[in-house]
């Protein structure tokens, strides 16, 4: 029987003013804490300096998912009460799995109207976890209606309104389907990616549609009792070939973000080679996990007691990570989605 792993071991105290509420004017002006996980050495740089830590033959793995404006505010047809629907997964056609608020008011058979009737929805089914299957009715193009009526589903710790929707997308976002951004990628500009590629570093793209399950708080004190929600991912033949040849040539596979890391680890075979394909993953990476593909990780600073903090602790060691977080707090780094970055090498 596996020994209990305590959620409270991943707690740290964060001053609220260090939670970044807005993106910086220039993406790669964010700060960068470079952590050598072997020696524990830490460098304090800016993200644009990351080229100094990359080598010819390395491979950056980036998640090219695109966030959809998944938060819809409407009214219940029967009563006129205000309701919110947050799209999670497209189940085919016009049926979506969604989070709804307030849940008690939206039972099976309820109807919701958005945007003066341009979009309507019916609650088809209440799922065991409380989510709903929702069917949408509209005339026109779904993507255009959603872009017009929906808003970006920013995390609850961000209280400021987002002035520019594009700042909650990576510059390489391509395939729509995420309810949250793969935020480690927000630091890259097209110019920086160009410089990286010119230096002989390869880039490989995976797709993982980020669901809100990634950010669900861990409620169980023994984290082994925590259930991860599944997310859809895809790895192309081209990406698998780039990653596998990098490994064979002794280059480093550097994942940009925990979502890219979870994708390549989910797609890896027992020998550490990535297989092309797509499917759902509910992989939960915490200390004790043996990484099959990931050699280094570019990531943001994560919430206390979160599965993401457990993932980076699996790579670098819990004490090493918590020490680095304490130093980042002392140095007044900006935390979470719009915050600064860490490069674990």
C-alpha positions in Angstrom: 0.0 0.0 0.0 1.3 3.4 -1.0 2.4 5.7 1.8 0.1 8.7 2.4 1.3 12.0 0.8 0.0 15.0 2.8 -1.6 18.0 1.1 -0.4 20.2 4.0 3.2 19.4 3.0 2.6 21.7 -0.1 1.4 24.7 1.8 3.2 28.0 1.7 2.1 31.5 2.8 1.7 34.0 -0.1 1.1 37.7 0.5 -2.1 38.5 -1.6 -0.4 41.6 -3.2 2.0 39.2 -5.0 -0.9 37.7 -7.0 -0.5 39.3 -10.5 -3.8 40.9 -11.5 -2.7 42.1 -15.0 -0.3 41.0 -17.6 2.9 43.1 -18.1 2.9 45.4 -21.2 5.6 43.2 -22.8 5.3 39.5 -22.4 9.0 38.6 -22.0 9.7 41.4 -19.5 8.5 39.1 -16.8 11.1 37.9 -14.3 12.7 34.4 -14.5 13.9 32.3 -11.6 16.3 29.7 -13.0 16.5 26.7 -10.6 19.2 24.1 -11.0 17.5 21.1 -9.4 20.7 19.2 -8.9 22.7 21.9 -7.0 19.8 24.0 -5.8 21.5 27.1 -7.3 19.1 29.9 -8.2 19.6 32.7 -10.7 17.3 35.8 -10.9 16.9 37.0 -14.5 14.3 38.2 -17.0 12.4 35.9 -19.3 14.1 37.4 -22.4 17.4 36.0 -21.0 16.2 32.4 -21.3 18.1 32.0 -24.5 21.3 31.9 -22.4 20.1 28.7 -20.7 19.1 26.9 -23.9 21.5 24.8 -26.0 21.7 23.8 -29.6 20.0 20.4 -29.9 17.4 21.1 -27.1 13.7 20.9 -27.9 11.0 23.1 -26.5 7.6 21.4 -26.3 4.7 24.0 -26.4 1.0 23.5 -26.0 -0.8 25.2 -28.9 -4.3 25.0 -27.4 -6.5 28.1 -27.7 -8.7 29.4 -24.9 -12.3 29.9 -25.9 -14.5 32.7 -24.3 -16.1 30.0 -22.3 -18.0 32.0 -19.7 -21.6 32.8 -20.7 -23.9 35.0 -18.6 -27.6 34.6 -19.2 -31.0 34.4 -17.6 -33.2 31.4 -16.8 -36.2 31.6 -19.1 -38.8 30.5 -16.6 -37.9 33.0 -13.9 -35.5 35.6 -15.4 -32.9 34.7 -12.7 -29.2 35.5 -13.6 -27.2 32.3 -14.3 -23.7 31.5 -15.5 -22.6 28.7 -17.7 -18.9 27.8 -18.1 -18.1 25.5 -21.0 -15.7 22.7 -20.3 -15.7 20.0 -23.0 -17.5 19.8 -26.3 -19.3 16.4 -26.4 -20.1 16.6 -30.1 -22.3 18.9 -32.1 -23.9 21.5 -29.9 -23.7 19.6 -26.6 -21.2 20.7 -24.0 -20.2 19.6 -20.6 -20.4 22.7 -18.4 -20.2 24.1 -14.9 -23.3 26.1 -14.0 -24.1 28.6 -11.3 -26.3 28.5 -9.3 -26.6 24.8 -9.7 -29.8 24.4 -7.7 -31.7 26.6 -10.2 -30.6 24.7 -13.3 -32.2 21.3 -13.2 -32.8 19.0 -16.2 -35.3 20.6 -18.6 -34.4 24.2 -17.7 -33.8 26.7 -20.5 -31.4 29.7 -20.5 -31.3 32.7 -22.8 -28.2 34.7 -23.7 -27.7 38.0 -25.6 -31.4 38.9 -26.1 -32.2 35.4 -27.4 -29.4 35.1 -30.0 -28.3 32.0 -28.1 -30.4 29.6 -26.1 -29.5 26.5 -24.0 -31.3 23.6 -22.4 -30.0 21.6 -19.5 -30.1 18.0 -20.8 -28.5 16.1 -18.0 -27.1 16.5 -14.5 -23.9 14.5 -14.2 -22.7 12.7 -11.1 -20.1 15.4 -10.2 -22.6 18.2 -10.5 -21.6 19.3 -14.0 -24.3 19.6 -16.7 -24.7 18.5 -20.3 -26.0 21.5 -22.1 -27.5 21.7 -25.6 -27.2 25.1 -27.4 -29.6 26.5 -30.0 -28.6 29.4 -32.4 -28.6 30.6 -35.9 -25.3 31.4 -37.5 -21.7 30.4 -36.8 -21.1 29.0 -33.3 -17.5 30.5 -33.0 -18.7 34.0 -33.9 -21.6 33.9 -31.4 -19.4 32.6 -28.7 -16.8 35.3 -29.4 -19.5 38.0 -29.2 -21.4 36.8 -26.1 -18.7 34.9 -24.1 -15.9 36.2 -21.9 -12.5 34.7 -21.0 -12.9 32.5 -17.9 -10.1 34.0 -15.8 -9.2 32.2 -12.6 -11.1 33.4 -9.5 -8.0 35.0 -7.9 -7.8 37.5 -10.8 -10.3 40.3 -10.0 -9.3 42.8 -12.6 -11.1 42.9 -16.0 -8.9 41.8 -18.9 -8.6 44.7 -21.3 -7.2 42.7 -24.2 -8.5 39.1 -24.8 -5.3 38.2 -26.7 -3.2 38.5 -23.5 -4.8 35.4 -22.1 -3.6 33.5 -25.2 -0.1 32.4 -26.2 1.2 33.9 -29.4 1.2 30.3 -30.9 -2.3 29.4 -29.8 -4.0 27.4 -32.6 -6.6 24.9 -31.7 -9.7 26.1 -29.8 -10.9 24.1 -26.8 -9.4 25.3 -23.5 -11.2 26.7 -20.5 -7.9 28.1 -19.2 -4.6 29.2 -20.8 -1.4 27.2 -20.6 0.1 30.2 -18.8 3.8 29.3 -18.9 3.6 30.0 -22.6 2.3 33.5 -22.1 5.9 34.8 -21.7 7.0 34.0 -25.2 6.9 36.6 -28.0 7.2 35.7 -31.7 10.5 37.5 -31.8 11.8 35.5 -28.8 10.7 32.2 -30.4 12.4 33.2 -33.6 15.7 33.9 -31.7 15.4 30.5 -30.0 14.9 28.6 -33.2 17.8 30.5 -34.9 20.1 29.3 -32.1 19.5 25.6 -33.0 16.7 24.8 -30.5 13.8 22.9 -32.0 10.2 23.5 -31.2 7.5 20.8 -31.1 3.8 21.5 -30.6 1.4 19.3 -28.6 -2.3 20.1 -27.9 -3.9 19.6 -24.5 -7.2 21.4 -23.9 -6.9 22.7 -20.4 -10.0 22.0 -18.2 -10.8 23.5 -14.9 -10.1 20.2 -13.3 -6.4 21.1 -13.4 -7.1 23.9 -11.0 -9.5 22.1 -8.7 -8.4 22.4 -5.1 -7.1 19.2 -3.6 -9.6 18.5 -0.8 -8.3 15.2 0.5 -5.5 15.5 3.1 -4.0 12.3 1.6 -3.4 13.5 -2.0 -3.5 9.9 -3.2 -7.3 10.1 -2.7 -7.5 13.1 -5.1 -9.2 12.4 -8.4 -7.9 14.3 -11.5 -10.4 15.2 -14.2 -9.4 14.0 -17.6 -8.4 16.4 -20.4 -8.1 15.7 -24.2 -4.6 15.8 -25.8 -3.1 15.2 -29.2 0.5 14.5 -30.3 1.3 14.5 -34.0 3.7 12.2 -35.8 5.9 15.2 -36.5 6.1 16.2 -32.9 6.7 12.6 -31.7 9.6 12.4 -34.2 11.2 15.7 -33.1 11.0 14.7 -29.4 12.3 11.2 -30.0 15.2 12.3 -32.1 16.1 14.9 -29.5 16.2 12.1 -26.9 18.3 9.9 -29.2 20.8 12.7 -29.9 21.1 13.5 -26.1 19.3 16.9 -26.4 17.0 18.1 -23.6 13.3 17.9 -23.9 12.1 21.1 -22.2 8.4 21.3 -21.6 6.8 24.7 -21.6 4.2 24.4 -18.8 2.7 21.6 -16.8 0.2 20.9 -19.6 3.0 20.1 -22.1 4.7 18.0 -19.4 1.5 16.0 -18.7 0.9 15.5 -22.4 4.4 14.1 -23.2 4.4 11.9 -20.1 0.9 10.6 -21.0 2.0 9.8 -24.5 5.3 8.1 -23.5 6.0 4.4 -23.7 8.0 2.4 -21.1 11.3 3.3 -22.8 10.7 7.0 -22.8 9.7 7.4 -26.4 6.6 9.5 -27.3 3.9 7.9 -29.4 1.7 9.9 -31.7 -2.0 9.8 -31.1 -4.8 11.5 -29.1 -7.0 10.6 -26.2 -7.9 11.6 -22.7 -5.4 11.8 -19.8 -6.0 12.1 -16.1 -2.3 11.7 -15.2 -1.5 12.9 -11.7 2.3 13.6 -11.2 3.5 14.0 -7.6 6.8 13.2 -5.8 7.9 9.6 -6.5 6.9 9.8 -10.1 9.7 8.9 -12.6 9.7 11.2 -15.6 9.9 9.4 -18.9 10.5 12.3 -21.3 10.7 15.7 -19.5 14.3 16.9 -18.8 13.5 20.5 -17.9 10.4 22.6 -17.3 9.5 26.2 -17.9 6.6 27.0 -15.6 4.8 29.7 -13.5 4.5 29.9 -9.8 1.6 27.7 -8.6 -1.1 27.9 -5.9 -0.3 26.4 -2.4 -1.5 22.7 -2.1 -2.2 22.5 -5.8 -1.6 19.5 -8.1 0.6 21.8 -10.2 2.9 22.5 -7.2 3.1 18.8 -6.6 4.1 18.2 -10.3 7.0 20.7 -10.1 8.0 19.1 -6.7 8.1 15.7 -8.4 10.7 17.1 -10.8 12.9 19.2 -8.5 12.1 17.9 -5.0 9.6 19.4 -2.5 12.1 21.2 -0.3 14.0 22.6 -3.2 10.8 24.0 -4.7 9.5 25.4 -1.5 12.9 27.0 -0.8 12.8 28.6 -4.2 9.2 29.8 -3.6 10.2 31.4 -0.3 13.1 33.2 -2.1 10.7 34.3 -4.9 8.4 35.8 -2.2 11.3 37.6 -0.6 12.3 39.0 -4.0 8.7 40.1 -4.7 8.1 37.9 -7.7 4.6 38.1 -9.2 2.6 34.8 -8.8 0.1 32.7 -10.7 -1.4 33.1 -14.3 -0.1 36.6 -15.1 2.9 36.3 -12.9 6.6 35.5 -13.4 8.3 32.3 -14.5 10.6 29.6 -13.3 12.9 27.5 -15.4 13.7 24.2 -13.7 16.9 22.7 -15.3 
